[in-house]
Structures are given as structure tokens and as C-alpha cells.
Amino acid sequence: MEGTDRILVESKRRRTALPMIRWPAFLLLWLLAALPGQRPHADWTHDFHAAGDPEERQAVIDALDTSALSFEQLYHALANPPAKPRPDQTGVIRRHTLGARKERFPYAILLPDDYDAARAYPLVVFLHGSVSRKKPTHMMGRNSADPEMIIGEAIQVYPSGWTEAKWWTPVQAANLERIIQHVKADFHIDPDRVSLLGVSDGATGGFYQAATHPTPYAAFISVIGYPGVLQSSRVYLDENVYPINLRALKILAFNTEKDPLYPVENMRYFVDAFRELDIDIELVADPYGGHDLNALKRAMPRIRTFVSETRRATHPDRLTWQYEAGSRQHRNAWLQVHELLPYSERDTRLDALSGMKPTRSHTGMIELARTDNTIAVQNLGVARYSLLLSPDQFDFSRPIRVIENGVEIFQATLRPSKRVLLRYAVRDFDASRLYGAELEIAN
């Protein structure tokens, strides 16, 4: 099967017939790519990997004659960023991003004094507590550069949250993604070692981000936090948060016995419930501390080890995503959920998997398990979803099979698509996760 922009698989539920496939007309691109052409432009890879905003990256691609480049050339250029320049300064670097309405989101970077641009560094995104502030400020606190607060050889980033941009909002999800992409553009970051760390309110927000936008992260670290806050009346969520989506990340939770707000006993209830959902979470109990930054200092030795040892699975073979009708939270690595079956056809087995704030919307869930070139899909009430296939995970020279609820709905040999590769490279800015095909499954 030739490389296309998107391959639509129309799966007739409860039937065993093979699917119908509609073919977009992009075959000419592959004929052109097969012909001898000009060598890759020498500067485009530098410009692409130095662009922190997707609009800038798209402009680089728009100016590039991609017909003269093969899929393999493009893939190699995107997967191997050129060397980063030596920064003008180390230590604390203060910056800001711009939101959709051009509002400023200040943040600070703590760059190791011995930073070496030839090495790939872990990145830790630190969400502070006390988020109910009237306006944003640089939250690089006095203690942040304390040697006791340094997380090994990681690059640490300190975004800002405030009343109108709390950590548990889509506005902050978009901001954190922008910050990570800007830091990747300027510094040598290992994309498989990006961690989220939250303290108090930051931990509440971290649970929200980990369950709704996990794709950039390898892990989440909660310090004196409590996911039950997401169920309280003081936290407004524009849509539900489903705990089973926390399967995407490794989680380390650090709580204290004498915390007057979130004692460790309360946290144990959630940890037990999360483990029943097959969520990888470790709880560390501090018998002495209360609800303050001293707890963070005591947690630092374990946090340093956790950050040093934890890597995400670049292309995980198992994925889960529970999706609420109309949600904007639809992506987990190479799985995207777009649309549910009508409420009358919902799968009632999901009623037991309610979210942090149950709503009237119904939900669906996809569970994927990859073995070699075969994807087994357990579909509970989802009408339309996409699978993003990477040449690093699948052998494109052999047929790829999709089996949904025990019925084979797709089997074909795919040719990688430059359009898919470039679209997600621009969007994700992730040199480890590059895709060559997109299968859209429609029930």
C-alpha cells in the first residue's frame, strides 16, 4: 500500500468482513521522491530544530522542497538534531512564553553550571504550590538554586501558575507544552527523560496533567500532594479526569505523616486504588515532616535517583485511553481517540471507571497491545480513533494487522508517508517519536 496522508479504515462492527479503504491522491509525491533530485538543504535541519514554536517549524517545512527528499532522508534529519550552540549563560535564565491571547507566561530555567551541549540532559518541569496568586511571577524561589534542591544533572524549569492559569487547566497544559518545546529548541534535552514534579497545589496540577496530557513525559513526581483535591468544590475542571489514564507514566509520591492538609494515610487510599488500575506508583512516607518545602528537601535524594533511573518507553507496546464525549484530551503517545459511539450504544462496563468529577457525558476506552506487526485493540464504545505508526516500532516491509475486539479489520503493507512524518514532527517536536503512517479507524 502506498504512503498516504491518512489511511481510513471503516470497521463494520459485529461483522467479520475486511474493511473498505479510501485512498487519498498523494501517490505523485512518492514518484517524485523516487527520482534523482537535489541534495537536502544544508540549513533546514538547523532552522527546524532551533524553532520553539510549531508555526516556525511549519514555515521551515513550507520553504523546503520535500519532493526532492526521500522519506528516509527526512526521517534521519528529524531524528538526529544538529549540535546545539553553547549557551551565553548558565544558572538561572528567565524567560516567558505567549499564550493564545498573547498573555505572558513567565518561567525560569536552572541550567547546570557545567552544562555541556554535547550531552543529552533530563528535563524536570517543576510546578510550584500556592497557585491562587493574583498575577504571574517568576517562581524561581530562593530555595530553588540551593544545592539541596538541585536534581542531579537535570535541567530544571520553573513555570508560573496563578488564579487565572491554575495548573489543572487546559491553558496550562498548552503552556507547559510550549515551554518544553522552547527548552528543547535551545538546549540538548533527552526527549525520553522529561519529568513533571509538583509540590502541594503543583502536585494537584501534576495529577491533572499526567492524566490528561501525558505524551511528553516519562514520569510524574508528587510531593505533599493529594489527587483527591481534584474532586473538591474549590477546583473547577472544564472536563473530567480519568485515573486509568495515569497508566501512561511512572509516578513517585512523597507524603508526610504530620501533614495537616494531605496526610499520608489519605494518600494511601488513592495509591491502593491506582494500583488496582495497574498504575505504576510508588509511595514514600516521611514520618516527620509537615506541609512545607522541607518535605521537598527530604525527598530530594529519592527524587534524584528516580529521575536518573526513569526513562519513558519511546514507543510503548501497551496503551490505554479513556475518553469523554467532546473532550479535547485525546492523545496518548501513538493513540488518538476522536469520537464516541452514541450514548445509547455506550459500553456499560465503563460505568465502574468514573472520573475524578463524574459528569453527565458518557465515555469510551481503547486499550492497545502490540505484538510484532499486529495491534490488538480492545474497543469499549469508541467510534473513531487513530493509530500513529513509527518505522522504529513496526516493520513497514511486512503487512501490519489490526484486530479489534477479536475481528481482523485491517491487514496491508504500508509505505511510509512524508506528510504524516512532517505533520507530527512539527506538532510534537520529539526526535524520538516520529511516525510514518496514520491509520484512522472508523466504526
PEHU-V959064 format. One line per field, one symbol per residue. phi: phi as a letter, one per 40 degrees, with the letter a starting at -180 (. if undefined). psi: psi as a letter, one per 30 degrees, with the letter a starting at -180 (. if undefined). burial: # if it has 9 or more other ideal C-beta (glycine too) atoms within 8 Angstrom, else .. A space follows every 50 residues. Layout:
BEGIN
phi->???
psi->???
burial->???
END
This chain:
BEGIN
phi->.ccbcabcbccccgbbccccbcbccbcddccccccdaccdcccccccccc ccbcccccccccccccccbcdccccccccbdcdcccccabgcbbaabbcc bgccbcabbbcdccdbccbcbcbbcbcccfccbcacaccccdcccddcbc cfbccbbbcbbadcacccbcdcdccccccdcccccbbcbcccbbbbbbbf dccdcccccccbbcdcbcabbbbfbaccccccccbcbcacbbdcccdcbc bbbbbbcbcccbccccccdccccccccgccbbbbbccbcbbacccccccd dccdccccccbccdbccbabacbcdgcccbbbfcbbbbabcddcbccccc ccbcccbdbcccbbabbbacbfcbbcbbbbgccaabbcbbccbbcccbcb bbbbfgbcbaaacbbdbcccdcdcccccfbccbbbbabcbcbc
psi->klklekkkjjjjkglgkllkkkjligfeeeeefflkallkkefeeeeefg jfkeeeeeeeeefkifffkleeeeeeeefiklkklklflabkkkallkaf gglkjklkkjkkfgkjffkkklkkjjjlaifilellljhilefegkffgk ibglkkkjlklaegilfhlfeeeeeeeeeeeeeeffljkjfghklkkkkc eeeeeeeeeefeifeflelkjkkhljffefflffjkkfllkjeffffflk kkkjllegjfeilfeeeeeeeeeeefghkjkkkkkjfelbilfeeeeffe eeeeeeeefkkljeikfkkkkkkkkglfigkjcgkkkeklllefgljfff ffhlaeiklfklllkkkkjkjbgkjkkjjigkeklkkkkkffekjfflkk kkjkhfkkfkjlkkkkkeeeeeefeeeehjffjkkfljjjkk.
burial->..##.##.###.......#.#....#..##.##...#..#...##.###. ####.######..#.#.##.#.###.##.....#..#.....###.#.#. ....########..#.#...#########.#.#..#.###..####..## #..#########..#####..############################# ##############################....#.#.############ #######.#..###.###.##.###.#.#.#.##.#..###...###### .###.##..#.#..#...#######.#.#######.##.##....#...# ..#.###...##########...##################....#...# ####..####..##########.###..###.###########
END
